[in-house]
């Protein structure tokens, strides 16, 4: 039996990770999302009760309210660290279970290097895009203001540091057709 091959897709907010994952899906690869798994976990009452114990001011009827937790963590770095130390291991555990049945899989992992999760993968595609394009993408997608986006970017790995990591960098500096060609070239380097 051959061992499964697990690849991660990462990059800062607004870099184009989701666009790369859509290209991979179109090519027929199974693609998983840490953000999607986080949404699944929020559907679980036991998960919300555990969060309520961590953030009692953000709960009603013994369960955490997602919007209240989000409001707190975006204004309080300590609360964000508490949330990440609680949720990230659960997200990764569920992700690893999901991909274990796949011969080859890709997983969108936004904070891959920040969390040290690259060790779980056979290869990494890091999507990089210039700062202004990232800001505009986040503004269009989320309606987020510049200050909020700046805070989120500040908590992520500086894209220039991707050059120091063991990954294939895909520069998202053109249109979708150009991005697709770069993704296919990266897959070739992985032997796929």
Buried (B, 14 or more C-beta within 10 A) or exposed (E): EEEEBBBBBBBBBBBBBBBBBBBBEEBEBBBBBBEBBBEBBBEEEEBBBBBBEBBEEBBEEEBBBBEBBEEBBEEEEEBBEBBBEBBBEBBBEBBBEBBEEBEBBBBBBBBBBBBEBBEBBEBBBBBBBEEEBBBBBBBEEEEBEEEBBEBBBEBBBEBEEBEEBEBBBBBBEEEEEEBBEBBEEBBEEBEB
